[in-house]
Amino acid sequence: MVNSGKYILIVDDNIKNLQLTASLLKGEGFLISLAQNAETALILLDQLIPDLILLDIMMPGIDGYELCRLIKKNEKLRDIPVIFLTAKNQTEDLTEGFNAGGIDYITKPFKRDELLIRVKTHIELMSSRKKILEMNKTRDKLYSIISHDIRTPFASIAFTVSSIANGYLSPGSDDFMEIINHLEKTTSETSTLLDNLLAWTKQKSDVVPVDPQMLQIYPVIMECIQLLKGNADKKKISVRVDLSDEIKAFFDEITMHAVFRNIIFNAIKFTPENGMIYINAHPVNDFIQISVKDTGVGISEEVINKIFVNNEHYTSRGTNNEQGSGLGSFIIKDFININQGRIEVNSNPGSGTEILVFLPLAKS
């Protein structure tokens, strides 16, 4: 059904009203939770955040107005739309409901069509609002990346090319070759950043087609290693793969290719010369666990929280001063999420990092 997965909490001290309202909404595909008082409602809200709340005003103890105020004071709950169900229709009563934080009201006894139209309208409005907020966050991240992480290397490239064109560097000299090597490195890093930027923005705008299938993991990993072989060779880093070509998981090849490419790239970036990277995979419950473990500099708990918990834009340079943008972590998290997987990070400064990716063994 169209409304499948949309969760509504109904709060009313009258059990018959609860049953009637729940029956109507369940018939339209909504998921329903019921509470006969404010205390039960708050317990349910602590467990799962609904897409909308239908709230009776006249209840013993904490009434609907006060419960709505408590909800709106809670940072995690304040954005949930609240529709009052009320037999009161005096102007002052309705005004108090809106002042308490309600977004709409339905007068009892309500008509089926009125209830459904108002519920669907406010859920759609909330979904649109969430999407706009997410788009704004994406835009801000893009502006930050473009303004710093793309402009800076392009400025360096332009300056270098200008110096060569104006004869400031003598071809064949040690300085010239050093500059050329730096130019090659900067161009490669910027190209990788642009590829990531394009992939991430497409996914955020729903342009990337996601086609999860039962696929072998080994070819995807090996292709990513081959693409990054030059990076590893420059730092004399060995990559060991202990992964059967028979191991399969349910995932979209294009998005997960980007995930493993970024994870392996980061492992190379933060591992000093002559280091090691180990990659293996095996089943864990209903998932395949893919491990990418390096002997690099490690990540502090504070940085892990910034990147993987708080979703902050964090950048840092590699052990050979490789450029970073912070975009790779967004791609890793977002793409694993749309593949119904999850990620874990085990690391401490100075002891290397292990990234664990869990992909489902079957269609979710």
C-alpha positions in Angstrom: 0.0 0.0 0.0 1.0 3.6 -0.6 1.1 4.4 3.2 2.9 1.3 4.2 5.7 2.1 6.7 4.1 5.4 7.8 3.6 5.2 11.6 0.8 7.0 13.5 0.4 7.2 17.2 -3.2 7.6 18.4 -3.8 8.9 22.0 -7.3 8.8 23.4 -8.7 7.6 26.7 -11.8 6.2 25.0 -11.1 2.6 23.8 -13.9 2.6 21.3 -12.5 5.8 19.7 -9.1 4.2 19.6 -10.4 1.1 17.9 -12.4 3.0 15.3 -9.6 5.4 14.4 -7.1 2.6 14.2 -9.3 0.5 12.1 -9.8 3.2 9.5 -6.1 4.0 9.3 -4.9 0.4 9.2 -7.3 -0.1 6.2 -5.2 2.6 4.4 -1.9 0.8 5.1 -0.7 2.9 8.1 1.2 1.4 11.0 -0.6 2.1 14.3 0.3 2.4 18.0 -2.3 3.2 20.6 -2.2 4.9 24.0 -5.0 5.6 26.5 -3.1 8.3 28.4 -0.2 10.7 28.2 2.1 8.5 30.3 1.8 5.5 27.9 2.1 7.8 24.9 5.5 9.2 26.3 6.8 5.6 26.8 5.9 4.7 23.2 7.5 7.9 21.9 10.7 7.0 23.7 10.8 3.8 21.7 9.8 4.9 18.2 9.2 8.2 16.6 5.9 8.3 14.6 5.2 10.3 11.4 2.1 11.8 13.0 0.2 11.9 16.3 -3.6 12.0 16.6 -4.2 13.4 20.1 -7.4 13.6 22.1 -7.7 16.8 24.2 -9.9 15.7 27.1 -8.1 13.0 29.0 -7.7 12.4 32.8 -4.5 13.5 34.3 -2.3 15.1 31.7 -4.6 16.4 29.0 -3.9 16.7 25.3 -2.8 20.3 25.5 -0.1 19.5 28.2 1.0 16.4 26.4 1.5 18.4 23.2 3.6 21.0 25.0 5.8 18.2 26.5 6.2 16.7 23.0 7.2 20.1 21.5 9.8 20.7 24.3 11.6 17.5 23.3 14.2 18.1 20.6 13.7 14.6 19.2 9.9 14.9 19.0 9.2 18.5 18.4 8.9 18.2 14.6 6.2 15.5 14.7 2.9 16.9 13.4 0.1 16.7 16.0 -3.6 16.7 15.0 -6.0 17.2 17.9 -9.2 15.0 18.0 -11.7 17.1 20.0 -15.4 17.5 20.7 -14.6 21.1 21.6 -14.9 23.7 18.8 -14.9 27.0 20.6 -12.4 29.5 19.2 -10.5 29.8 22.5 -10.2 26.0 22.7 -8.8 25.8 19.2 -6.4 28.7 19.8 -5.1 26.9 22.9 -4.5 23.8 20.8 -2.5 25.7 18.2 -0.6 27.6 20.9 0.3 24.2 22.4 1.9 23.2 19.1 -0.9 21.4 17.3 -0.9 21.7 13.5 -4.6 20.9 12.9 -7.7 19.6 14.5 -10.6 17.2 13.7 -13.9 17.6 15.5 -15.6 14.5 16.9 -17.5 12.7 15.7 -15.3 12.9 12.6 -16.1 11.7 9.1 -13.9 9.0 7.6 -12.9 10.9 4.5 -12.0 14.0 6.5 -9.8 12.0 8.8 -7.9 10.3 6.0 -7.5 13.5 3.9 -6.1 15.5 6.8 -3.8 12.7 8.0 -2.4 12.1 4.5 -2.0 15.8 3.8 0.1 16.4 7.0 2.2 13.3 6.5 3.0 14.4 2.9 3.8 17.9 4.1 6.1 16.5 6.8 7.8 14.2 4.3 8.3 17.2 1.9 9.7 19.3 4.8 12.2 16.6 5.7 13.3 16.3 2.1 13.8 20.0 1.8 15.8 20.1 5.1 17.9 17.2 3.8 18.5 18.9 0.5 19.6 22.1 2.3 22.1 20.0 4.3 23.3 18.4 1.1 23.7 21.8 -0.5 25.6 23.2 2.4 28.0 20.2 2.4 28.5 20.6 -1.4 29.2 24.3 -1.0 31.8 23.6 1.7 33.5 20.9 -0.5 33.4 23.0 -3.6 34.6 26.2 -2.0 37.6 24.5 -0.3 38.4 21.0 -1.5 38.0 21.7 -5.2 39.0 25.3 -5.5 42.3 24.8 -3.6 43.7 21.9 -5.8 42.5 23.7 -9.0 44.3 26.9 -7.9 47.5 24.8 -7.3 47.1 23.1 -10.7 46.5 26.5 -12.5 49.6 28.0 -10.8 51.8 25.1 -11.7 50.7 25.1 -15.3 51.2 28.9 -15.5 54.7 28.5 -14.1 55.6 25.9 -16.7 54.0 28.0 -19.6 56.0 31.1 -18.6 59.3 29.2 -18.5 59.9 29.6 -14.8 60.8 25.9 -14.6 63.5 24.3 -16.6 62.3 21.0 -18.3 64.3 18.0 -17.2 65.5 19.5 -13.9 64.9 17.8 -10.6 62.6 20.7 -9.6 60.6 20.3 -12.8 60.1 16.6 -12.3 59.1 17.1 -8.7 56.5 19.7 -9.8 55.2 17.3 -12.5 54.8 14.5 -10.0 53.0 16.8 -7.7 50.8 18.0 -10.5 50.0 14.4 -11.5 49.1 13.6 -7.8 46.9 16.7 -7.4 45.1 16.0 -10.7 44.4 12.4 -9.7 43.1 13.3 -6.3 40.9 16.1 -7.7 39.5 13.7 -10.4 38.7 11.1 -7.6 37.0 13.8 -5.6 34.9 14.9 -8.6 33.8 11.3 -9.3 32.7 10.9 -5.7 31.0 14.3 -5.8 29.0 13.3 -8.9 28.1 9.9 -7.4 26.9 11.3 -4.1 24.9 14.2 -5.6 23.2 11.8 -8.0 22.2 9.5 -5.1 20.9 12.5 -3.1 18.7 13.6 -6.0 17.4 10.0 -6.6 19.1 9.9 -10.0 21.3 6.9 -9.2 19.3 3.7 -10.1 19.7 1.2 -7.3 19.4 -2.4 -8.6 20.3 -4.8 -5.7 21.0 -8.4 -6.8 22.7 -11.5 -5.5 26.3 -10.9 -6.6 29.8 -12.1 -5.9 31.8 -9.7 -3.7 35.3 -10.8 -4.9 35.2 -9.2 -8.4 34.1 -5.9 -6.9 36.9 -5.8 -4.3 39.5 -6.9 -6.8 38.4 -4.2 -9.4 38.7 -1.5 -6.6 42.2 -2.8 -5.7 43.3 -2.7 -9.3 42.0 0.9 -9.7 44.0 1.9 -6.6 47.1 -0.2 -7.3 49.1 2.9 -8.3 48.3 4.6 -5.0 49.4 1.5 -3.0 52.5 0.9 -5.1 53.7 4.5 -4.5 53.7 3.9 -0.8 54.9 0.3 -1.1 51.7 -0.9 0.7 50.8 -4.6 0.3 47.1 -5.6 -0.1 46.3 -9.1 0.9 42.9 -10.6 0.0 41.5 -13.7 1.7 38.1 -13.9 0.1 36.5 -16.8 -1.7 35.0 -15.9 -5.1 32.0 -18.0 -4.1 30.9 -15.6 -1.4 27.8 -13.6 -2.4 25.6 -10.9 -0.9 22.5 -9.0 -1.9 23.7 -5.5 -3.1 23.8 -2.9 -5.9 27.1 -3.2 -7.7 27.5 0.4 -8.7 26.9 2.0 -5.3 28.9 -0.7 -3.4 31.8 -0.4 -5.8 31.9 3.3 -4.8 31.8 2.2 -1.1 34.7 -0.3 -1.3 36.7 2.0 -3.5 36.5 4.8 -0.9 37.2 2.4 2.0 40.3 0.9 0.4 41.4 4.4 -0.8 41.2 5.6 2.8 43.1 2.6 4.1 46.0 3.4 1.6 45.8 7.1 2.4 46.2 6.6 6.2 48.8 3.8 6.1 52.5 4.7 6.1 54.9 3.4 3.6 55.6 -0.4 3.7 52.3 -1.0 5.5 49.7 -3.7 5.0 46.0 -3.9 4.2 44.1 -7.1 4.8 40.7 -7.8 3.3 38.5 -10.8 4.1 34.8 -11.8 4.2 32.6 -14.4 5.9 28.9 -14.9 6.9 27.6 -13.5 10.2 24.0 -14.4 10.9 22.0 -12.9 8.0 24.8 -10.9 6.6 28.2 -11.2 4.9 30.8 -9.3 6.9 33.6 -7.7 4.8 36.6 -6.5 6.7 39.2 -4.0 5.5 42.0 -3.7 8.1 45.1 -1.6 7.8 48.3 -1.0 9.7 47.8 2.7 9.5 47.7 5.7 11.9 44.3 4.8 13.3 41.3 7.0 14.2 40.4 8.5 17.5 37.0 7.9 19.0 36.2 11.6 18.8 36.8 11.6 15.0 34.9 8.3 14.5 31.9 10.0 16.3 32.2 13.1 14.1 32.2 11.1 10.9 30.0 8.1 11.5 27.7 9.2 14.4 27.2 13.0 14.1 27.5 13.0 10.3 29.9 16.0 10.4 32.0 17.1 7.4 35.5 16.2 8.6 38.7 16.2 6.5 42.3 15.2 7.1 45.4 14.6 5.1 47.1 11.2 4.6 50.4 9.9 5.8 52.0 11.3 2.5 50.0 14.5 2.8 47.3 13.2 0.5 44.4 15.6 0.0 41.1 14.8 1.8 37.6 16.1 1.4 35.5 14.2 3.9 33.1 13.3 1.1 34.1 9.7 1.1 32.6 9.1 4.5 29.2 10.5 3.3 29.3 8.2 0.3 30.2 5.1 2.4 27.4 5.7 4.9 24.7 6.7 2.4 25.4 3.9 -0.1 25.6 1.2 2.6 22.3 2.4 4.0 20.5 2.2 0.7 21.8 -1.3 0.3 20.2 -2.2 3.6 23.6 -2.9 5.2 25.5 -1.4 8.1 29.1 -0.3 8.9 31.2 -0.6 12.1 34.6 1.0 12.7 37.2 -0.4 15.1 40.2 1.8 15.6 42.6 3.5 18.0 45.3 6.0 17.2 48.6 4.3 16.3 47.1 0.8 16.0 45.4 0.8 12.6 41.8 0.7 11.6 39.3 -2.0 10.7 36.2 -1.2 8.7 33.5 -3.8 8.8 30.8 -3.7 6.2 27.7 -5.9 6.6 25.7 -6.7 3.5 22.4 -8.8 3.6 22.4 -12.4 2.4 19.0 -12.0 0.9 16.6 -9.3 -0.3 15.4 -7.2 2.7 
